Amino acid sequence: MVDEQARPGRVLITGAAGGVGTILRGGLAALGWSVRGFDLVTPAEPDSDPDTGPVSDAVEWIIGDITDPAAIEAAMADVDVVIHLAGIPVEDHFAAILHANIDGTHQVFDAAVRAGVPRVVYASTNHVVGYYERADFTDTKLGVGARPRPDTLYGVSKVFGEALGSYYHDRHGLQVACARLGACYAEPHTRRMLDTWLSPADAVRLFHALATAPDLGFELVFGASANRTGWCDLGPARRLGYHPQDDSERFRDRFADQPLDPDDPEVRYLGGDFTTALPPA
C-alpha cells in the first residue's frame, strides 16, 4: 500500500513533452508534486490533469539531451524521484535505439546516483515480453517473473533498462521500480489494446504509487488498467499501492465487427504487430 503519510516532493520527468509525460505532468502536479520536466523541446499545449483539466504554471522546464551527462545531472538537483520516460517508443535502427534508449538510460541512472536521488521509476514496456502468446494465458496471468521475450530491438532496449535498474539497486542502493506499460491513450485504438490499455488517470495513479511506495527496493510491475481481458498480473503493482479504476470493457463494442484471426499477430501475441515490425527504411 502507498504510505498515506507520504508527501509528494519534487519529481523530475525525462521525456516530459511526450505522450505519457504530458499525462503525468499535470496529473502529478494536481496531486501536489513539484514537477520538473526534461526534454529536447517544451510542449506547445498547456499542462492538464486527466480528471480536473488545465493546470497552469505547473512545470519547471529544462531543455537538454539525456545522453549529455552534465545536463541530466544538473536537472536532478534537489529531486526526490526521477520518472524516466525519455527514449524511442517504437522499433528503429539499432544505432538510434543504442543512443537514446541504452546510452540515454545509462546516463539517467548514473546521474541519479551521482546526484544522490534516492529513487528512479523506469518506464519499461510490455514489449519486453511481446512474444508470449494469448493461448498460453487463457486460465492464468503473465507474471513479472516470466523470462523476457522482447518482440523488437525497442523491447530489447527496455530489457536492458530493467537489468540496469537491478544493477544500480544492488551496487548503489538506488530504489528502482520498472513499470512495463501497456497502451497509454485516452481510449484503446485496437482490439489488442482492450487487453493492454492503461488509461491516463490510471497512469497517474500508477506512477504516483511507485513514486511514494515505502521501503522500495527493486520492483518489476505491469502497468495496465483493470481490464477484464488483461493478460498480465497486476498483483505486484497493487502490492505497491496501485489501485486502477478504469476498464477497457466499455470500448469493446467498437471492435465487435472486426474478424478474430488467431494467426493475426495482433490477436496471437501480447506484442501484437510489434512482432512483425521492422526498422524504418
Secondary structure, 3 states (H helix, E strand, C coil): CCCCCCCCCEEEEECCCCHHHHHHHHHHHHCCCEEEEEECCCCCCCCEECCCEECCCCEEEEECCCCCHHHHHHHCCCCCEEEECCCCCCCCCHHHHHHHHHHHHHHHHHHHHHHCCCEEEEEEEHHHHCCCEHHHHCCCCECCCCCCCCCCHHHHHHHHHHHHHHHHHHHHCCEEEEEEECECCCCCCCCCHHHHECCHHHHHHHHHHHHHCCCCCEEEEEECCCCCCCCECCHHHHHCCCCCCCCHHHHHHHHCCCCCCCCCHHHHECCHHHHHCCCCC
